[in-house]
Amino acid sequence: MGKVIQRSRIHRRLLVVYTMKARAAVLYRINRPLEIIEIEIPKLKKGQVLVKILASGICRRQLNEVKGYYGEDKYLPHLLGHEGEGEVVETGEKVTKVKKGDYAVLTWIKGKGQEESFCQYRSKGTIINAGAITTFSDYAIISENRLVKINKRIPARVGAVLGCAIPTGIGMLRHNLKVKRGSSIAIFGVGGVGASAIIGAKMLGCKNIIAIDIDKGKLDFAKYLGATTTINYLKDNFDFRVDYAVEAAGKKEAMETAFRVIKDKGTTVVAGNLKKGELICLDPFDLIRGKRIVGSWGGEAKPDVDIPYYGRKYLTGELRIDKLITHKFKLKQINQALKMLEGGQVLGRMVIEF
């Protein structure tokens, strides 16, 4: 926190004005490393909450933003990060969901509350843009509808994963697929979302949980999480059929294969992201036979209901979220973390701890 002293002409006395500052990882240019800088925290608007970030997840979406996969980025320079846990420091006007001292999961998925979708910080006179939620800084301004109060007994690193990977990965099973106990499921891609889907399938009582990836380490990790069968995408065959399939690899071929392996009347849900303009190819006769393929927006999660539910399941031991977290970093190591993610060297979920 910085301090600036100004002399009041009216009262002819010294007034102390505090300018709060934070460390943040900022994207200035596409395909360049993030820069760790000091930013000034602006005054809160109606519906905003100032949060001290305790932990942040690192999602592939942030890597895709850095690489420019979503097309032209009109908001450079800007902050990143869309899942985390933090402690509420201050609340803006009309905020009712949380109060000072509460612990909250920060999520990109919209929940109840006011929406304030734009925020601007400053650094040495330069405007640094941000959306309704960012988490790659030790303090951040978050829109009320992107916070969910959480039990303080839940570790911050676990709470961070509750902001994206868990509601997306398990939400697809509960909301998009509505999986039944005793059913079979294939999960393509054992990254953060795919791994979350595996532990979710185990929690929901799926009998056969098939994990597909190209990396032996990730397949071994899938077994550790509860997969009953593992398949190397490049070496093994796909002569099985399942009730449900989840595509979480973000690969064209995986999306197409995930659709082929479901039974007639089965459903595939796609969570992965392709580069803008890249298309997939399906046999329309499969659709006539009753196969379904759907997309998912954050697992169709209802954050204010689902996040506390997953938190309770974690505390009872039914949902082993802690197994997902395999890498921990400090903010200054963010570029190292993104390189590891890009190189496929990551098992499970990566977390920044503040």
Secondary structure, 3 states (H helix, E strand, C coil): CEEEEEECCCCCCEEEEEECEEEEEEECCCCCCCEEEEEECCCCCCCEEEEEEEEEEECHHHHHHHHCCCCCCCCCCEECCCEEEEEEEEECCCCCCCCCCCEEEEECCCCCCCCCCCEEEEECCEEEEECCCCCCECEEEEEHHHEEECCCCCCHHHHHHCCCHHHHHHHHHHHHHCCCCCCEEEEECCCHHHHHHHHHHHHCCCCEEEEEECCHHHHHHHHHHCCCEEEECCCCCCCCCEEEEEECCCCHHHHHHHHHCEEEEEEEEECCCCCCCCCCCCCHHHHHCCCEEEECCHHHCCHHHHHHHHHHHHHCCCCCHHHHEEEEECHHHHHHHHHHHHCCCCCCEEEEEC
